[in-house]
């Protein structure tokens, strides 16, 4: 299932880090390019505390 189907634009989400901690973010949209090349699904988020955007693996994102 792609990020587009799981989340909607503006939805508050958690981004889970490799260290086990979660960081608040806002879902912006899904990225399909990586799955086209056989990689993991990617989504785009913005972190409200820093206002920086990031491209993260879809599996690391859950709804808040």
TORMAR-922261 format. One record per residue: x, y, z of N, C-alpha, C in turn. Coordinates in pm, 1 decimal, padded with zeros to 6 digits. Layout:
SITE / X / Y / Z / X / Y / Z / X / Y / Z
...
***
This chain:
SITE / 00084.1 / -00116.8 / 00000.0 / 00000.0 / 00000.0 / 00000.0 / 00088.8 / 00123.4 / 00000.0
SITE / 00063.4 / 00216.3 / -00086.0 / 00147.4 / 00335.5 / -00094.9 / 00107.3 / 00436.4 / 00010.6
SITE / 00195.4 / 00530.6 / 00036.3 / 00167.5 / 00636.1 / 00132.0 / 00043.4 / 00715.3 / 00096.3
SITE / 00017.4 / 00730.9 / -00032.4 / -00100.0 / 00804.3 / -00076.4 / -00227.4 / 00739.0 / -00024.2
SITE / -00231.8 / 00607.7 / -00015.5 / -00350.8 / 00537.1 / 00029.9 / -00360.9 / 00537.3 / 00182.4
SITE / -00248.9 / 00539.8 / 00252.4 / -00249.3 / 00533.1 / 00398.7 / -00272.3 / 00667.6 / 00464.6
SITE / -00218.9 / 00772.5 / 00407.7 / -00220.2 / 00904.1 / 00470.5 / -00280.0 / 01007.6 / 00376.5
SITE / -00320.6 / 01120.2 / 00434.3 / -00368.6 / 01230.7 / 00351.1 / -00283.7 / 01354.1 / 00379.1
SITE / -00277.3 / 01441.5 / 00282.4 / -00194.7 / 01561.4 / 00293.3 / -00235.3 / 01642.0 / 00416.1
SITE / -00136.2 / 01680.8 / 00495.8 / -00160.5 / 01757.5 / 00616.2 / -00182.5 / 01673.3 / 00741.2
SITE / -00187.1 / 01541.3 / 00725.5 / -00209.7 / 01452.7 / 00840.3 / -00088.1 / 01452.8 / 00932.7
SITE / -00114.5 / 01454.7 / 01061.7 / -00007.5 / 01447.6 / 01160.9 / 00037.9 / 01302.5 / 01172.6
SITE / 00168.2 / 01279.9 / 01164.9 / 00224.5 / 01145.1 / 01167.9 / 00345.4 / 01140.0 / 01260.3
SITE / 00389.7 / 01019.0 / 01289.6 / 00515.7 / 00993.7 / 01359.7 / 00614.6 / 00938.2 / 01259.3
SITE / 00737.9 / 00983.4 / 01265.6 / 00846.8 / 00924.2 / 01188.1 / 00936.4 / 00853.1 / 01288.9
SITE / 00948.4 / 00722.0 / 01273.5 / 01025.1 / 00640.0 / 01366.1 / 01169.4 / 00629.6 / 01318.1
SITE / 01261.6 / 00667.4 / 01404.2 / 01403.2 / 00663.8 / 01371.3 / 01463.0 / 00526.3 / 01393.6
SITE / 01581.9 / 00506.9 / 01342.5 / 01652.5 / 00380.6 / 01358.7 / 01689.8 / 00355.3 / 01504.0
SITE / 01693.6 / 00462.8 / 01584.9 / 01726.1 / 00449.4 / 01726.5 / 01604.2 / 00416.0 / 01812.1
SITE / 01487.4 / 00400.9 / 01748.7 / 01366.4 / 00364.8 / 01820.3 / 01282.5 / 00482.9 / 01865.8
SITE / 01333.8 / 00603.9 / 01850.8 / 01257.3 / 00720.9 / 01890.7 / 01167.1 / 00766.6 / 01776.7
SITE / 01056.1 / 00830.8 / 01813.2 / 00962.3 / 00882.6 / 01713.9 / 00966.4 / 01035.1 / 01715.4
SITE / 00949.4 / 01093.8 / 01597.7 / 00951.8 / 01239.1 / 01583.6 / 00823.2 / 01283.9 / 01515.0
SITE / 00762.2 / 01388.8 / 01567.2 / 00639.7 / 01441.4 / 01508.2 / 00667.9 / 01498.8 / 01369.6
SITE / 00573.3 / 01475.1 / 01278.1 / 00586.6 / 01529.4 / 01143.1 / 00447.8 / 01548.6 / 01083.2
SITE / 00444.4 / 01613.7 / 00968.6 / 00321.4 / 01632.8 / 00892.1 / 00342.6 / 01571.3 / 00754.8
SITE / 00249.1 / 01485.5 / 00715.4 / 00257.7 / 01417.2 / 00586.4 / 00232.1 / 01516.4 / 00473.4
SITE / 00318.0 / 01512.6 / 00371.1 / 00304.7 / 01602.3 / 00256.6 / 00260.3 / 01525.8 / 00132.4
SITE / 00317.1 / 01407.9 / 00108.3 / 00279.5 / 01330.2 / -00009.9 / 00365.5 / 01206.7 / -00023.2
SITE / 00328.6 / 01124.5 / -00120.4 / 00401.2 / 01000.3 / -00144.5 / 00498.9 / 01013.9 / -00259.4
SITE / 00602.5 / 00932.7 / -00255.1 / 00701.2 / 00929.1 / -00362.1 / 00703.9 / 00790.7 / -00423.9
SITE / 00675.1 / 00779.0 / -00551.4 / 00666.1 / 00649.2 / -00617.9 / 00793.3 / 00607.8 / -00689.2
SITE / 00887.1 / 00696.2 / -00705.9 / 01005.6 / 00667.9 / -00785.7 / 01087.0 / 00550.9 / -00730.9
SITE / 01103.7 / 00540.7 / -00600.9 / 01187.1 / 00435.6 / -00541.6 / 01128.0 / 00297.1 / -00566.9
SITE / 00996.2 / 00282.7 / -00554.3 / 00935.5 / 00151.8 / -00576.1 / 00945.4 / 00110.8 / -00722.0
SITE / 00947.6 / 00208.0 / -00811.8 / 00963.8 / 00178.4 / -00953.6 / 01096.4 / 00107.6 / -00977.5
SITE / 01199.1 / 00146.3 / -00902.8 / 01331.4 / 00087.2 / -00918.1 / 01356.8 / -00027.3 / -00820.5
SITE / 01251.5 / -00074.2 / -00751.8 / 01263.3 / -00187.6 / -00661.1 / 01300.4 / -00153.0 / -00519.0
SITE / 01304.0 / -00025.9 / -00487.1 / 01338.1 / 00016.0 / -00351.4 / 01215.3 / 00027.0 / -00263.6
SITE / 01233.8 / 00069.0 / -00138.6 / 01120.4 / 00083.6 / -00046.8 / 01033.9 / 00203.2 / -00084.9
SITE / 00907.5 / 00199.5 / -00045.5 / 00818.2 / 00311.9 / -00068.5 / 00864.6 / 00431.8 / 00012.8
SITE / 00855.6 / 00549.2 / -00044.2 / 00898.8 / 00671.5 / 00022.6 / 00782.1 / 00767.3 / 00037.7
SITE / 00785.7 / 00847.1 / 00143.3 / 00688.3 / 00953.4 / 00162.1 / 00763.9 / 01080.8 / 00198.0
SITE / 00696.2 / 01193.1 / 00178.4 / 00753.7 / 01323.1 / 00210.5 / 00682.6 / 01379.0 / 00332.7
SITE / 00760.8 / 01429.0 / 00426.8 / 00707.3 / 01486.5 / 00549.5 / 00777.0 / 01618.8 / 00578.5
SITE / 00714.1 / 01698.2 / 00666.1 / 00774.1 / 01820.9 / 00717.5 / 00772.8 / 01810.6 / 00869.0
SITE / 00884.3 / 01844.0 / 00931.3 / 00895.3 / 01843.1 / 01076.4 / 00859.3 / 01982.3 / 01128.1
SITE / 00751.3 / 01994.9 / 01205.7 / 00707.8 / 02128.0 / 01250.1 / 00807.6 / 02200.8 / 01339.5
SITE / 00887.8 / 02126.9 / 01415.6 / 00981.9 / 02193.2 / 01506.5 / 01094.1 / 02265.5 / 01433.2
SITE / 01132.7 / 02214.5 / 01317.2 / 01240.6 / 02278.5 / 01241.1 / 01194.3 / 02333.8 / 01106.2
SITE / 01071.3 / 02297.0 / 01067.0 / 01014.6 / 02335.0 / 00936.7 / 01096.3 / 02282.2 / 00819.6
SITE / 01167.9 / 02173.4 / 00843.0 / 01246.5 / 02109.2 / 00737.7 / 01169.2 / 01991.1 / 00681.4
SITE / 01184.0 / 01971.4 / 00552.1 / 01121.3 / 01858.2 / 00486.4 / 01216.5 / 01741.0 / 00477.3
SITE / 01159.9 / 01622.1 / 00460.9 / 01242.3 / 01502.3 / 00448.9 / 01168.9 / 01397.7 / 00365.9
SITE / 01247.6 / 01313.8 / 00302.6 / 01196.6 / 01197.8 / 00230.4 / 01233.7 / 01077.1 / 00316.9
SITE / 01133.2 / 01002.9 / 00363.1 / 01159.7 / 00890.5 / 00453.8 / 01090.8 / 00764.2 / 00401.5
SITE / 01141.4 / 00649.6 / 00445.5 / 01078.6 / 00523.6 / 00406.7 / 00938.7 / 00516.0 / 00466.4
SITE / 00844.6 / 00475.7 / 00385.4 / 00705.5 / 00466.9 / 00425.5 / 00686.1 / 00378.8 / 00548.9
SITE / 00763.7 / 00272.7 / 00559.8 / 00751.1 / 00179.7 / 00671.9 / 00786.8 / 00244.4 / 00805.9
SITE / 00854.6 / 00358.3 / 00803.5 / 00893.6 / 00426.9 / 00926.7 / 00792.0 / 00530.7 / 00970.5
SITE / 00678.8 / 00541.8 / 00899.7 / 00578.9 / 00645.2 / 00928.3 / 00448.6 / 00580.1 / 00974.8
SITE / 00394.4 / 00633.1 / 01085.4 / 00264.4 / 00588.1 / 01134.9 / 00180.6 / 00709.7 / 01169.6
SITE / 00048.8 / 00690.8 / 01172.6 / -00042.1 / 00799.4 / 01206.9 / -00030.3 / 00833.9 / 01354.2
SITE / -00052.5 / 00960.3 / 01387.4 / -00054.4 / 01003.9 / 01527.7 / -00196.4 / 00997.3 / 01577.3
***
